Amino acid sequence: MQTNNNPTSPALIFGLAMVAGGGLTAMIVALGIGVIRGAEADSTVIGSVFIAGLLLLALGIGAWVGLVRPFDHFDDINVGTYTGHEGHGHEPAHTEELLLPEGVEAPAHDAHAAALPAGH
């Protein structure tokens, strides 16, 4: 039984996450090399790698937003999710029954005692 209603391929979403993550990694590596090399660092190479990483990050996030459209599928916590079991009318109400041997009666339920913590 498939419960995923998202028509988007999980492999495509994973690929976009890899593109964005690769861009973020390139940015971090470029900054790390710049910090380690200090004044000897080639600012053109570091700047180019950083800009390429920034473009990959923007491409991955932008494509994900355009593909998944999370703003269209916003989950409203005030609206219940349909599970397929509501409103059929032929299901009995769920009651808790205690299975006891014949001749043994269930103890009386005291609503006030259940609200008190143990030992009071």
DSSP file (Angstrom, degrees, kcal/mol; ACC not computed):
  #  RESIDUE AA STRUCTURE BP1 BP2  ACC     N-H-->O    O-->H-N    N-H-->O    O-->H-N    TCO  KAPPA ALPHA  PHI   PSI    X-CA   Y-CA   Z-CA
    1    1 A M              0   0    0      0, 0.0     2,-0.5     0, 0.0     0, 0.0   0.000 360.0 360.0 360.0 126.2    0.0    0.0    0.0
    2    2 A Q        +     0   0    0      1,-0.1     0, 0.0     2,-0.0     0, 0.0  -0.808 360.0 173.6 -94.5 125.2    1.4    3.3   -1.1
    3    3 A T        +     0   0    0     -2,-0.5     2,-0.6     2,-0.0    -1,-0.1   0.475  48.9 102.9-106.7  -4.8    0.8    6.2    1.3
    4    4 A N        -     0   0    0      1,-0.1    -2,-0.0     2,-0.1     0, 0.0  -0.707  43.7-177.8 -83.3 119.3    2.9    8.8   -0.4
    5    5 A N        +     0   0    0     -2,-0.6    -1,-0.1     2,-0.0    -3,-0.0   0.335  48.9 111.1 -96.0   5.9    0.7   11.2   -2.4
    6    6 A N        -     0   0    0      1,-0.1    -2,-0.1     2,-0.1    62,-0.0  -0.719  53.0-161.9 -84.5 117.6    3.7   13.2   -3.7
    7    7 A P        +     0   0    0      0, 0.0     2,-0.2     0, 0.0    -1,-0.1   0.579  59.7 105.7 -76.0  -6.7    4.1   12.6   -7.5
    8    8 A T  S    S-     0   0    0      1,-0.1    -2,-0.1    60,-0.1    60,-0.0  -0.511  80.6-110.3 -77.0 138.8    7.7   13.8   -7.4
    9    9 A S     >  -     0   0    0     -2,-0.2     4,-1.9     1,-0.2     3,-0.3  -0.486  14.6-143.4 -68.0 129.3   10.4   11.2   -7.7
   10   10 A P  H  > S+     0   0    0      0, 0.0     4,-2.3     0, 0.0    -1,-0.2   0.828 102.0  58.2 -61.9 -30.2   12.3   10.8   -4.5
   11   11 A A  H  > S+     0   0    0      2,-0.2     4,-2.3     1,-0.2     5,-0.1   0.882 105.4  49.0 -67.2 -37.2   15.5   10.2   -6.6
   12   12 A L  H  > S+     0   0    0     -3,-0.3     4,-2.2     2,-0.2    -1,-0.2   0.905 111.4  48.5 -67.9 -41.7   15.0   13.7   -8.2
   13   13 A I  H  X S+     0   0    0     -4,-1.9     4,-2.0     2,-0.2    -2,-0.2   0.901 111.7  50.3 -64.5 -40.1   14.6   15.3   -4.8
   14   14 A F  H  X S+     0   0    0     -4,-2.3     4,-2.1     2,-0.2    -2,-0.2   0.903 108.9  52.3 -63.6 -41.0   17.7   13.5   -3.6
   15   15 A G  H  X S+     0   0    0     -4,-2.3     4,-2.1     1,-0.2    -2,-0.2   0.898 108.9  49.3 -61.7 -41.5   19.6   14.7   -6.6
   16   16 A L  H  X S+     0   0    0     -4,-2.2     4,-2.5     1,-0.2    -1,-0.2   0.874 109.3  52.5 -66.2 -36.2   18.6   18.3   -6.0
   17   17 A A  H  X S+     0   0    0     -4,-2.0     4,-2.6     1,-0.2    -2,-0.2   0.873 108.7  50.9 -64.9 -36.5   19.7   17.9   -2.3
   18   18 A M  H  X S+     0   0    0     -4,-2.1     4,-2.5     2,-0.2    -2,-0.2   0.887 109.6  50.0 -67.9 -38.6   23.0   16.6   -3.6
   19   19 A V  H  X S+     0   0    0     -4,-2.1     4,-2.1     2,-0.2    -2,-0.2   0.951 114.7  43.4 -63.5 -49.2   23.4   19.7   -5.9
   20   20 A A  H  X S+     0   0    0     -4,-2.5     4,-2.2     1,-0.2    -2,-0.2   0.910 115.8  48.8 -63.6 -42.0   22.6   22.1   -3.1
   21   21 A G  H  X S+     0   0    0     -4,-2.6     4,-2.5     2,-0.2    -1,-0.2   0.869 109.0  52.8 -66.1 -36.9   24.8   20.2   -0.6
   22   22 A G  H  X S+     0   0    0     -4,-2.5     4,-2.4     2,-0.2    -1,-0.2   0.895 109.5  49.6 -64.5 -39.3   27.7   20.1   -3.1
   23   23 A G  H  X S+     0   0    0     -4,-2.1     4,-2.1     2,-0.2    -2,-0.2   0.916 111.3  48.1 -64.5 -43.0   27.4   23.9   -3.5
   24   24 A L  H  X S+     0   0    0     -4,-2.2     4,-2.2     1,-0.2    -2,-0.2   0.902 111.8  50.4 -64.2 -40.6   27.4   24.4    0.2
   25   25 A T  H  X S+     0   0    0     -4,-2.5     4,-2.6     2,-0.2    -2,-0.2   0.909 108.9  51.4 -63.8 -42.3   30.4   22.1    0.6
   26   26 A A  H  X S+     0   0    0     -4,-2.4     4,-2.5     1,-0.2    -1,-0.2   0.895 110.0  50.2 -62.1 -39.6   32.3   24.0   -2.2
   27   27 A M  H  X S+     0   0    0     -4,-2.1     4,-2.3     2,-0.2    -1,-0.2   0.925 112.1  46.6 -63.7 -44.5   31.6   27.3   -0.4
   28   28 A I  H  X S+     0   0    0     -4,-2.2     4,-2.5     2,-0.2    -2,-0.2   0.908 113.1  49.0 -65.7 -41.5   32.9   25.9    3.0
   29   29 A V  H  X S+     0   0    0     -4,-2.6     4,-2.7     2,-0.2     5,-0.2   0.918 110.5  51.1 -64.5 -43.0   36.0   24.4    1.4
   30   30 A A  H  X S+     0   0    0     -4,-2.5     4,-2.1     1,-0.2    -2,-0.2   0.928 113.1  44.9 -61.0 -44.9   36.8   27.7   -0.5
   31   31 A L  H  X S+     0   0    0     -4,-2.3     4,-2.1     2,-0.2    -1,-0.2   0.896 112.5  52.1 -65.9 -39.1   36.5   29.6    2.8
   32   32 A G  H  X S+     0   0    0     -4,-2.5     4,-2.4     2,-0.2    -2,-0.2   0.907 110.0  48.0 -63.6 -41.9   38.6   27.0    4.7
   33   33 A I  H  X S+     0   0    0     -4,-2.7     4,-2.9     1,-0.2     5,-0.3   0.901 110.4  52.8 -65.7 -39.5   41.4   27.2    2.1
   34   34 A G  H  X S+     0   0    0     -4,-2.1     4,-1.4    -5,-0.2     7,-0.2   0.882 111.7  45.6 -62.7 -37.5   41.3   31.0    2.3
   35   35 A V  H  < S+     0   0    0     -4,-2.1    -2,-0.2     2,-0.2    -1,-0.2   0.907 116.1  45.0 -72.0 -41.5   41.6   30.9    6.0
   36   36 A I  H  < S+     0   0    0     -4,-2.4    -2,-0.2     1,-0.2    -3,-0.2   0.923 118.0  41.7 -69.9 -44.4   44.4   28.3    6.0
   37   37 A R  H >< S+     0   0    0     -4,-2.9     3,-1.6     1,-0.2    -1,-0.2   0.776  87.4 178.1 -77.0 -25.5   46.5   29.9    3.2
   38   38 A G  G ><  -     0   0    0     -4,-1.4     3,-1.2    -5,-0.3    -1,-0.2  -0.392  66.4  -1.8  65.3-129.2   46.0   33.4    4.5
   39   39 A A  G 3  S+     0   0    0      1,-0.3    -1,-0.3    -2,-0.2    -2,-0.1   0.715 130.9  62.5 -71.2 -21.5   47.8   36.1    2.5
   40   40 A E  G <  S+     0   0    0     -3,-1.6    -1,-0.3    -6,-0.1    -2,-0.2   0.590  79.8 112.7 -79.0 -10.0   49.3   33.5    0.2
   41   41 A A  S <  S-     0   0    0     -3,-1.2     2,-0.9    -7,-0.2     3,-0.1  -0.322  74.6-120.9 -68.1 143.4   45.8   32.3   -1.1
   42   42 A D     >  -     0   0    0      1,-0.2     4,-2.2     2,-0.0     3,-0.2  -0.760  22.7-162.6 -84.4 106.7   44.9   33.0   -4.7
   43   43 A S  H  > S+     0   0    0     -2,-0.9     4,-2.4     1,-0.2     5,-0.2   0.772  84.6  59.5 -66.3 -25.9   41.8   35.2   -4.2
   44   44 A T  H  > S+     0   0    0      2,-0.2     4,-2.1     3,-0.2    -1,-0.2   0.933 109.6  41.7 -67.4 -45.3   40.6   34.6   -7.8
   45   45 A V  H  > S+     0   0    0     -3,-0.2     4,-2.6     2,-0.2     5,-0.2   0.930 117.4  47.1 -68.2 -45.1   40.5   30.8   -7.4
   46   46 A I  H  X S+     0   0    0     -4,-2.2     4,-2.3     1,-0.2    -2,-0.2   0.921 113.8  47.9 -63.8 -43.8   38.9   31.0   -4.0
   47   47 A G  H  X S+     0   0    0     -4,-2.4     4,-2.5    -5,-0.2    -1,-0.2   0.884 112.0  50.2 -63.6 -39.0   36.3   33.6   -5.1
   48   48 A S  H  X S+     0   0    0     -4,-2.1     4,-2.5     2,-0.2    -2,-0.2   0.918 112.1  46.5 -66.1 -44.2   35.5   31.5   -8.2
   49   49 A V  H  X S+     0   0    0     -4,-2.6     4,-2.3     2,-0.2    -2,-0.2   0.896 113.3  50.1 -65.3 -39.4   35.0   28.3   -6.2
   50   50 A F  H  X S+     0   0    0     -4,-2.3     4,-2.3    -5,-0.2    -2,-0.2   0.928 112.2  46.4 -64.7 -44.8   32.8   30.2   -3.7
   51   51 A I  H  X S+     0   0    0     -4,-2.5     4,-2.4     2,-0.2    -2,-0.2   0.892 112.1  51.3 -65.3 -39.6   30.7   31.8   -6.4
   52   52 A A  H  X S+     0   0    0     -4,-2.5     4,-2.3     2,-0.2    -1,-0.2   0.912 111.3  48.1 -63.2 -41.5   30.3   28.4   -8.1
   53   53 A G  H  X S+     0   0    0     -4,-2.3     4,-2.5     2,-0.2    -2,-0.2   0.893 110.4  51.5 -64.5 -39.7   29.2   26.9   -4.8
   54   54 A L  H  X S+     0   0    0     -4,-2.3     4,-2.5     2,-0.2    -2,-0.2   0.898 110.4  48.7 -63.8 -41.0   26.8   29.7   -4.2
   55   55 A L  H  X S+     0   0    0     -4,-2.4     4,-2.7     2,-0.2    -2,-0.2   0.902 111.4  49.5 -66.2 -40.5   25.2   29.2   -7.7
   56   56 A L  H  X S+     0   0    0     -4,-2.3     4,-2.7     2,-0.2    -2,-0.2   0.911 111.6  49.3 -63.6 -41.7   24.9   25.4   -7.1
   57   57 A L  H  X S+     0   0    0     -4,-2.5     4,-2.4     2,-0.2     5,-0.3   0.933 113.6  45.3 -62.4 -46.2   23.3   26.1   -3.7
   58   58 A A  H  X S+     0   0    0     -4,-2.5     4,-2.7     2,-0.2     5,-0.2   0.893 113.5  50.5 -65.1 -39.8   20.8   28.5   -5.3
   59   59 A L  H  X S+     0   0    0     -4,-2.7     4,-2.5     2,-0.2     5,-0.2   0.931 112.2  46.7 -63.5 -46.0   20.1   26.2   -8.2
   60   60 A G  H  X S+     0   0    0     -4,-2.7     4,-1.9     2,-0.2    -2,-0.2   0.923 117.3  41.7 -63.7 -45.7   19.4   23.2   -5.9
   61   61 A I  H  X S+     0   0    0     -4,-2.4     4,-2.5    -5,-0.2     5,-0.2   0.917 115.9  49.6 -69.1 -43.0   17.1   25.1   -3.6
   62   62 A G  H  X S+     0   0    0     -4,-2.7     4,-2.3    -5,-0.3    -2,-0.2   0.908 112.3  46.9 -63.0 -43.0   15.4   27.0   -6.4
   63   63 A A  H  X S+     0   0    0     -4,-2.5     4,-2.1    -5,-0.2     5,-0.2   0.885 112.1  51.3 -66.6 -38.0   14.7   23.8   -8.3
   64   64 A W  H  X>S+     0   0    0     -4,-1.9     4,-3.1    -5,-0.2     5,-0.6   0.935 111.1  47.2 -63.6 -45.8   13.5   22.0   -5.2
   65   65 A V  H  X5S+     0   0    0     -4,-2.5     4,-1.5     1,-0.2    -2,-0.2   0.907 114.7  47.4 -62.7 -41.4   11.0   24.9   -4.4
   66   66 A G  H  <5S+     0   0    0     -4,-2.3    -1,-0.2    -5,-0.2    -2,-0.2   0.832 119.4  39.3 -68.4 -31.9    9.8   24.9   -8.0
   67   67 A L  H  <5S+     0   0    0     -4,-2.1    -2,-0.2    -5,-0.2    -3,-0.2   0.920 125.9  31.1 -84.7 -48.3    9.4   21.1   -8.1
   68   68 A V  H  <5S-     0   0    0     -4,-3.1    -3,-0.2    -5,-0.2    -2,-0.2   0.822  82.8-158.2 -83.0 -32.6    8.0   20.3   -4.7
   69   69 A R    >X< -     0   0    0     -4,-1.5     3,-1.5    -5,-0.6     4,-0.8   0.965  11.7-176.2  51.5  63.9    6.1   23.6   -4.2
   70   70 A P  T 34 S+     0   0    0      0, 0.0     3,-0.3     0, 0.0    -1,-0.1   0.758  76.0  64.0 -64.3 -24.1    6.0   23.3   -0.4
   71   71 A F  T 34 S+     0   0    0      1,-0.2     3,-0.5    -6,-0.2    -2,-0.1   0.713 100.8  52.1 -73.5 -19.5    3.9   26.5   -0.1
   72   72 A D  T <4 S+     0   0    0     -3,-1.5    -1,-0.2     1,-0.2    -3,-0.1   0.720 110.7  47.2 -83.3 -23.3    1.0   24.8   -2.0
   73   73 A H  S  < S+     0   0    0     -4,-0.8    -1,-0.2    -3,-0.3     2,-0.2  -0.212  77.4 160.3-112.5  40.3    1.0   21.7    0.3
   74   74 A F        -     0   0    0     -3,-0.5     2,-0.6     1,-0.1    -3,-0.1  -0.451  38.4-129.9 -68.4 131.2    1.1   23.6    3.7
   75   75 A D        -     0   0    0     -2,-0.2     2,-0.7     2,-0.0    -1,-0.1  -0.732  15.3-155.4 -88.0 118.3   -0.1   21.3    6.5
   76   76 A D    >   -     0   0    0     -2,-0.6     3,-1.5     1,-0.1    -1,-0.0  -0.841   3.2-158.6 -94.7 116.2   -2.8   23.0    8.6
   77   77 A I  T 3  S+     0   0    0     -2,-0.7    -1,-0.1     1,-0.3     4,-0.1   0.628  88.3  65.1 -72.2 -10.9   -2.8   21.4   12.1
   78   78 A N  T 3  S+     0   0    0      2,-0.1     2,-0.5     1,-0.0    -1,-0.3   0.567  92.1  71.6 -85.9  -8.4   -6.3   22.6   12.7
   79   79 A V  S <  S-     0   0    0     -3,-1.5    -3,-0.1     0, 0.0    -1,-0.0  -0.935  84.9-127.3-111.5 125.2   -7.7   20.4    9.9
   80   80 A G        -     0   0    0     -2,-0.5     2,-0.4     1,-0.1    -2,-0.1  -0.322  21.9-115.2 -69.7 151.3   -7.8   16.6   10.5
   81   81 A T        -     0   0    0     -4,-0.1     2,-0.5     1,-0.0    -1,-0.1  -0.717  27.3-119.3 -86.9 134.2   -6.2   14.2    8.1
   82   82 A Y        +     0   0    0     -2,-0.4    -1,-0.0     1,-0.2     0, 0.0  -0.610  33.3 175.3 -74.5 123.1   -8.6   11.9    6.3
   83   83 A T        -     0   0    0     -2,-0.5    -1,-0.2     0, 0.0    -2,-0.0   0.466  50.5-109.5-106.4  -4.8   -7.6    8.3    7.2
   84   84 A G  S    S+     0   0    0      2,-0.0    -2,-0.1     0, 0.0     0, 0.0   0.483 101.5  86.1  91.7   2.3  -10.5    6.5    5.4
   85   85 A H    >   +     0   0    0      2,-0.0     3,-0.5     3,-0.0     2,-0.2   0.422  60.7 103.4-115.9  -1.1  -12.2    5.5    8.7
   86   86 A E  T 3  S+     0   0    0      1,-0.2    -2,-0.0     2,-0.1    -4,-0.0  -0.586  82.2   6.1 -88.0 146.1  -14.3    8.4    9.6
   87   87 A G  T 3  S+     0   0    0     -2,-0.2    -1,-0.2     1,-0.1    -2,-0.0   0.663  76.6 127.5  70.5  21.2  -18.1    8.7    9.2
   88   88 A H    <   -     0   0    0     -3,-0.5    -2,-0.1     1,-0.1    -1,-0.1   0.841  50.6-155.2 -79.2 -31.1  -18.9    5.2    8.1
   89   89 A G  S    S+     0   0    0      2,-0.1    -1,-0.1     1,-0.1    -3,-0.0   0.286  73.5  84.8  80.3 -12.4  -21.6    4.7   10.7
   90   90 A H        +     0   0    0      2,-0.1    -1,-0.1     0, 0.0    -3,-0.0   0.463  66.6  92.1-102.7  -0.6  -21.3    0.9   10.8
   91   91 A E  S    S-     0   0    0      1,-0.0    -2,-0.1     3,-0.0     3,-0.1  -0.797  76.3-126.0 -93.9 132.4  -18.4    0.7   13.2
   92   92 A P        -     0   0    0      0, 0.0     2,-0.1     0, 0.0    -2,-0.1  -0.347  35.0 -91.7 -71.5 156.7  -19.3    0.3   16.9
   93   93 A A        -     0   0    0      1,-0.1     2,-0.5    -2,-0.0     0, 0.0  -0.408  45.2-109.5 -65.0 142.3  -17.8    2.8   19.4
   94   94 A H        +     0   0    0     -2,-0.1     2,-0.4    -3,-0.1    -1,-0.1  -0.641  44.4 176.2 -78.5 122.5  -14.6    1.5   20.9
   95   95 A T        -     0   0    0     -2,-0.5     2,-0.6    -3,-0.0     0, 0.0  -0.951  30.6-123.2-125.6 147.7  -15.1    0.5   24.5
   96   96 A E        -     0   0    0     -2,-0.4     2,-0.4     2,-0.0    -2,-0.0  -0.804  31.0-172.8 -90.7 122.4  -12.6   -1.0   26.9
   97   97 A E        -     0   0    0     -2,-0.6     2,-0.6     2,-0.0    -2,-0.0  -0.941  18.2-137.5-117.4 138.7  -13.9   -4.2   28.3
   98   98 A L        -     0   0    0     -2,-0.4     2,-0.9     2,-0.0     8,-0.1  -0.833  14.1-141.6 -95.3 122.3  -12.2   -6.1   31.0
   99   99 A L        +     0   0    0     -2,-0.6    -2,-0.0     7,-0.0    -1,-0.0  -0.755  33.4 167.7 -87.5 110.8  -12.1   -9.9   30.5
  100  100 A L        -     0   0    0     -2,-0.9     3,-0.1     4,-0.1     6,-0.1  -0.864  39.1 -97.7-121.2 154.7  -12.6  -11.5   33.8
  101  101 A P    >   -     0   0    0      0, 0.0     3,-1.8     0, 0.0    -1,-0.1  -0.263  59.3 -77.4 -64.4 159.6  -13.4  -15.1   34.8
  102  102 A E  T 3  S+     0   0    0      1,-0.2     3,-0.1     3,-0.0     0, 0.0  -0.302 118.0  23.8 -59.9 139.6  -17.0  -16.0   35.5
  103  103 A G  T 3  S+     0   0    0      1,-0.2     2,-0.5    -3,-0.1    -1,-0.2   0.312  95.7 109.7  88.6  -7.9  -18.3  -14.8   38.9
  104  104 A V    <   -     0   0    0     -3,-1.8     2,-0.3    -4,-0.0    -1,-0.2  -0.884  56.6-149.5-104.3 128.4  -15.7  -12.0   39.3
  105  105 A E        -     0   0    0     -2,-0.5     3,-0.1    -3,-0.1    -3,-0.0  -0.703  19.2-111.6 -97.4 148.6  -17.0   -8.5   39.0
  106  106 A A        -     0   0    0     -2,-0.3     3,-0.1     1,-0.1    -1,-0.1  -0.481  40.3-102.8 -72.3 144.4  -14.9   -5.5   37.7
  107  107 A P        -     0   0    0      0, 0.0    -1,-0.1     0, 0.0     2,-0.1  -0.347  43.8 -96.1 -66.1 150.7  -14.0   -2.9   40.3
  108  108 A A        -     0   0    0      1,-0.1     2,-0.6    -3,-0.1    -3,-0.0  -0.410  37.0-122.7 -68.4 142.8  -16.0    0.3   40.2
  109  109 A H        -     0   0    0     -2,-0.1     2,-0.6    -3,-0.1    -1,-0.1  -0.779  22.3-164.7 -91.5 123.3  -14.5    3.1   38.3
  110  110 A D     >  -     0   0    0     -2,-0.6     4,-1.6     1,-0.1     3,-0.1  -0.930   6.9-161.8-110.2 112.3  -13.9    6.3   40.3
  111  111 A A  H  > S+     0   0    0     -2,-0.6     4,-0.9     1,-0.2    -1,-0.1   0.841  91.1  51.4 -63.0 -34.7  -13.2    9.3   38.0
  112  112 A H  H  > S+     0   0    0      1,-0.2     4,-0.7     2,-0.2     3,-0.3   0.867 106.9  52.7 -72.2 -35.9  -11.7   11.3   40.9
  113  113 A A  H >4 S+     0   0    0      1,-0.2     3,-0.6     2,-0.2    -1,-0.2   0.849 104.7  56.0 -68.6 -32.7   -9.3    8.6   41.9
  114  114 A A  H 3< S+     0   0    0     -4,-1.6    -1,-0.2     1,-0.2    -2,-0.2   0.788 103.9  54.6 -70.0 -26.1   -8.0    8.2   38.4
  115  115 A A  H 3< S+     0   0    0     -4,-0.9    -1,-0.2    -3,-0.3    -2,-0.2   0.691  93.6  84.7 -80.5 -18.5   -7.1   11.9   38.3
  116  116 A L  S << S-     0   0    0     -4,-0.7     3,-0.1    -3,-0.6     4,-0.0  -0.601  85.1-113.5 -85.3 143.6   -5.0   11.7   41.4
  117  117 A P    >   -     0   0    0      0, 0.0     3,-1.4     0, 0.0    -1,-0.1  -0.310  49.1 -78.3 -68.2 161.2   -1.4   10.7   41.3
  118  118 A A  T 3  S+     0   0    0      1,-0.2    -4,-0.0     2,-0.1     0, 0.0  -0.312 116.2  31.1 -61.6 139.9   -0.4    7.4   42.9
  119  119 A G  T 3         0   0    0     -3,-0.1    -1,-0.2    -2,-0.0    -3,-0.0   0.416 360.0 360.0  93.1   0.3   -0.1    7.5   46.7
  120  120 A H    <         0   0    0     -3,-1.4    -2,-0.1    -7,-0.1    -4,-0.0   0.399 360.0 360.0-110.8 360.0   -2.7   10.2   47.3
